Amino acid sequence: MKNIIHLENVYLAPDHIALKLRALECDLRYYLCFRRQPKQLNAILMKMIEGIQQLHKLGYVHRDLKPDNVVLSLDPLDV
């Protein structure tokens, strides 16, 4: 599925769980604070909406959607 980052591995320990995801350039919070390009904001938001719609079609609800949890690369744009 596009616009949903794929889980590469899960590490289980007695007191925590770690998820390994594909590395991207930055998260949305960093982008909005330091790299903002107004011309790209619409495309970023559209890709976020597409990803959320895909999750909902699979029967999942994110429950922790925030700028820190939206990762992206800028060239080419990948959210």
PEZI-V867567 format. One record per backbone hydrogen bond with DSSP energy under -1.0 kcal/mol. NH is the residue of the N-H (numbers start at 1). CO is the residue of the C=O. If there is no record, write none. Layout:
NH;CO
NH;CO
//
This chain:
8;20
9;20
11;18
13;16
18;11
20;9
26;72
28;67
28;70
31;27
32;28
33;29
34;30
35;31
40;37
44;40
45;41
46;42
47;43
48;44
49;45
50;46
51;47
52;48
53;49
54;50
55;51
56;52
57;53
58;54
59;56
60;55
69;66
70;67
72;26
73;78
78;73
//
